[in-house]
Amino acid sequence: MNLPLDPNLSISALSQIFQATTNSYKPLFFLALLEEIKTQKTNVLTLEIITKKMLVLASYPCCYFKLNFGKQDQVLSHLTSVGITNIDLSLLSHKTITNIENTIHQNYSNSSAYELLKYVPFRLLSPFFTQELKGLADGQKNAKTKQLAEQYFNNTKPLYKIQEHTIELHPDWHEYLMNNLSIVQAWTELNWLHYLQKKNPNTPAICNKLYPPLKRESLTTQRKFWDAFLTKNQTTCIFTNQTLTVDNYELDHYIPWSYVGHNQHWNLIPILNTANSSKSNNIPDKKYITFFTTVHKHAIDFLNSLPTKQQAQFIEDFMLGLQCTEQDIAQNDSIIQSKQTKAIESLTDMADLQGFGDSWVYSVKTN
């Protein structure tokens, strides 16, 4: 993806700001900068506000989706220091975002978050002064970059110059960003996505995990199938061993939605309301997998009794998710259960490595 050209600006320098990115700070800083431009319409931006926006932007990818930001990255530590890890991010609403913003604002002054500004405002300007900074030690680059940005602000036209508490965008750059905001933001998000994909090679659907999922796809179609199944088949909850009815179950993502990022049938299971609440975003102990695949075996038997038109979405989900054939589903023998078991075990192991709570076991709460 190429940035719009401008004969009066060094677009080539801007296009290099994410080169040699070793942590999340550059893309988060620039995304926060763009957000601030969008809302304030000014070329003088407060660094503290940008830092707070960085933390808001990082909260869901880091704490809810549990994406790895890199070995050297300290964003999770900074989010912890402002209290974000104590917020229930599974309550997906605009109110939750407001709660995040308020929590960061209240705790910022006593947190470690200010450390995010130690290098990133200076390093983003490096492509504008490649020759001048060449050979300098890291400890010398901040002061030199600040001096160069001030000295050549009206000639070289760096993106901004750095003051003690603010950055001042060059007026030409401010105009460029305002005129091309949607394109530049998409370009930045693409670089952010590529960075996260590199750090999380085994994680599915990363493109859906950059921002809070304030509106998730409905499970209405999937629920209709399980309603029909439970009406005609006596089934017990795989976690509580209690009988399920159309009125007492929730449709659960066995491997959490916040990891898989989809609503495919092969990962869904009806469970008792209380079990769903208790399980939350945790991964069940592997002892439950056999119970899970057994329920699905009965569900596929029921599916095969339905008119062909009603089978389509269910069959497609199994074919895509488990790499099985339509004939495998029609026969419904050990092949499906084996593939489903392997898929669940593999996802369990990978999600565990990413920080999702594993080995969850249902227990009855006592007063």
N, C-alpha and C positions, 0 to 999 in steps of 0.2 A: 504494500500500500504506500503510495507516494504522497507527500505533502504538497499543497498548492505552492506554486512558485511565486516569487516576488523579486523583481529586479533590484530593489533597494535593501534587501535583507539577505543574510547568509542562511538560506534554508538548508544548505548542506550541513552547517554546524548544528542546527536544530535537529536534523535527522540523525545525528550521531550521539544525542544526549543519553541514550540508553545502551550504548556500547559498553562492554566490560562491566555489566551490572552484576554485582555479587550479592546484593540483598534487595529487599523490597522498597527501600527508601526513595530511590529516584522515581519510579513510576507512581508511587503513592504521593510524593511531594508534588509532582507535576499534575496529577489528577486533582489534588486538593487545590492547587493554584488555579486550574481551569474552573473548578466549582466556585471559587471565590470571585473570579472575574465575572462569571455568569450572574452571580447574585448581587455583587457590589458595583459593577460597571466602573471601577476605578483602576488606575494603574499603580497605585501605592497599596501594597498588601501587607497586612500584619503577620509576622512570622508565627506568633503564638496561635493565631486563628488557623493558619495553614496546618500547623502541627496537630491541632485538635481535629481538623478535618481528615488528616492522614489516619488518625486513630479510628475515627468513625468508619472510614473506607475499609480499614483493615479488620474491623471487628467481626463481620460475618465470615469472610474467607478464612480467617485465622481461628476464631473461637467456635463458630457454629459448624462450618464445613471442615474445620481442622486441617486445612491445607498447610503443607510445609513451606515456609518462606525462605529456607536456606540455613545452612550450618552457622553462618556468622550473624544471622538476623536476630535482632533483639525486640522485635515488635510485640511478640507475645508477652515478654517481660514488662514492657511499657504498658500494654493493655491491662495486665494484672495490677500494675502500680496505680492505675486510675480506677480500678474496681470493675472493669467490664466483665471479667471472668465470673463475677458474682451475679450477673444478670441472666435471666432465663431467656435466651435468644430464640428458643423454639416458639415463643409467642409471637408469631409473625404478624406485625401490624405497624402502622405509622407511629402508634403510641410507643412501641418498643424503641424505634429509632430516636424519638424525642427523649426517651429515658436514657439511651446511650449518650446522646449529646449533653444532657444535663449532668449525668454522672461524670463524664470527662471534664466538663467545665468546673464542677465542684471540687474535683480531686486533683486537678492539673498542677496547681502550685506546689503540692507536696509529693509529686510523683517524679519518676525518672524520665518522663516523656520529652522534656526539653533537650535531652541528649540526642534526639533525632535530628536536631539542627546543627550538630557538631560539624558535619561534613557536607551533607547533601546540597544545601544552597550553593556551596562553592563548586562542588564536583559537577553539577549540572551545567556550569559555565565553562568547563574545561575545553569542549570542542571549539569555543570561540577564541581561545588563546593557546592553541596546541604548541606552537613554537616557543612562546614566551614561558610556558610552564615546563617545557621539556627538561628533564634531568634534575628537577627540584625534588627534594625529599618531601614526603607527605606533610611533615610538620611545617614546611614553608609555604605550601600551596594555598592555604586559606588566605593568609595575609596578602600574598602576591595576587591571587585572583581578585580579591576585593579592590586592591589598588588598581589593577588593570581595568576592571569594569568601570571604575570611577574615571580613570584617566582617558579611556577611549569610548566613553559612553556616547558621545556625539559623532564619533568617526567610525569605529568598527561596528558600533551598534550591537553590543551584546544583548542578550535577552532581557537582563535587568542588572541593576547595581544593588549592592547590599549595604544597608544601614544597620544600626545596632538592633533595632526591633522590627524593621520592615525591609521589604525589597521594593524597588521602584522599577517597574517595567518600562523599557524604552517606549516612548509614545508610538513609534512605528510598529513595534512588536505587539503592543496592546491593541492597536487597530487591526493588525493581521489576525491575532487570535480571536478577536471579537467577530471579525468578518468570516472566519473559517472555523468557528468553535466546534461545530458538530464533526467536521472532518478531523480536526486535530485531536478531539476527544476520542474518536473511534480509533485513530492511529495509536494513541497512548494506551487505550484499552487492549488493543491487539498486542502491543509490546508487553503489557502486564500479563496478558493471557499466555503468551509464549514463555515468559519467565516462570510462571506458575506451572505450566506443563512440563518444563524442564526439571523443576524441583519435585514434581509429583507424577512421575511417568506411569504409575500404575493406577492412578485415580481417574474414574470415569467422569464425564460431563463437567469438566472444569469451566467451560465457557458459561455454564449456568450458575457458577459459584462466585462470581466477581462482586455481586451485589445482593442485598437481602431479597429473598424470594417472597415479596409481599403478597403475591397472588399465585397460589399453586393450582395446578390443573385438577379439576374435579375428579373424584372417584365414582361418580354416579353410575357409569356404565359397568365398572367392575363390581360395584355393590349390587347392582341388579342381578348379575350372575350368581353371586354368593347368596343373595336372598332366595333365589329360586332353588339353589342347591340345598340350603339349610331347610327349606320347606319340605323337601322330599327325602332328605338324608339326615339321620340322627348323627350328630357330630359333637365331639367334645373339644374344648379349648386345649391346645397342645401344651399350655403352660399351667393351667389350673385343674385340668381334667373335669371341669364342669360342663354340663350340656349347654350348647349354644342355640340360641333362637334368633329369629329376625330382629327381635327387640333388644337383645342384650349384648350384641357384639359390635366391635369396631374392626375396620379393615386395616390391618397393620402391615407396614413394610418390614419384613423379617430382617433384612439388612437395611439400616436406616435410610430414609429418603435423602437425608443430608449427605450421605456418601454416594449412593447409586445415582441419584438425580433423575429417577424415572418412576413411572407407575405400572410397569409391565406386570402382567398377571403372575408370572412364575415366581415373583418375589413377594406376593401379597398373600395374607392368610387371615381368616376371621379369628379373632380372639376375644375373650371376655373384656368388657370395658375396664375393669379394675386392673387387669394384666397390661392392657395397652397404656394406661396411665403410669403404671409402675415401670414398665420397660423403657418408655421415653426414647432417647437416642442411643440406647445401649444395644450391644450385640449379644444375642442369646448364647448360652453355653452350647457347645457342639452336641451335647446329649439330646438336644431337641430336634436336630436335623432329621432324624429318622421319622419322628412324629410329623414333622412338617411335610416331608415328601410323601408320606402315607396319605395324609389328607388330600394332597394334590393328586395322587393316583386315583382316589375316589372321585375327585372333582373332574378329572379328565374322562373317567367312565361316564359321568353325568353329561359332560360336554359332548361326548360322542353320540349321545342319545338325542341331542337337540337338532333342529333343522340346520342345514349347512350355513345359511345366512347368519345365524346367531353364533356360529363357531368362529367366524373369520378373525375377529380381533384377538381372541384368546390364542388361537393357533399361531397367528403371526407373531405375537409376543414370545411364545415358546420357541418358535423357529429362529427368531432374531437373538434372543437372550441365551438360549442353550445350544444353538447350532444343531438343531435336530430337524428331521424331515416331517412332512405331513403324514407320511406312512408310519413313522415312529409314534406319532401322537395317536393315530388311529389304532395301532396295535397296543399301545399303552403297556408295554412290558418293562423289564428291568432297565432298558436303555435310557428311558426318560428319567427314572429315579436316580440312576447312576450319574447322568449328566447334571441333573439338578443338585445332587449332593456335592459333586466336584465344584460346581459354580459357587454354591453357598460357602463351602469350606474355603475356597480360594479368596472370595470376597471378605470372609470373616478374618482371615489372616492378614490381608492387605489393609483392611480398615483398622485392625488392631495396631498395626505398625504406624498408622497415621494418628493414633491417639483416641480412637473411639473406645469406650468402655466395653470390654469383652467378658465372656463367661458369666453373663447375667443369668440369674436363676430367680424365678418367681418365689416370693415368700409372703405369707399372710401376715399383715401388720396386726400387732396386738397392742391393746391399750395399756 
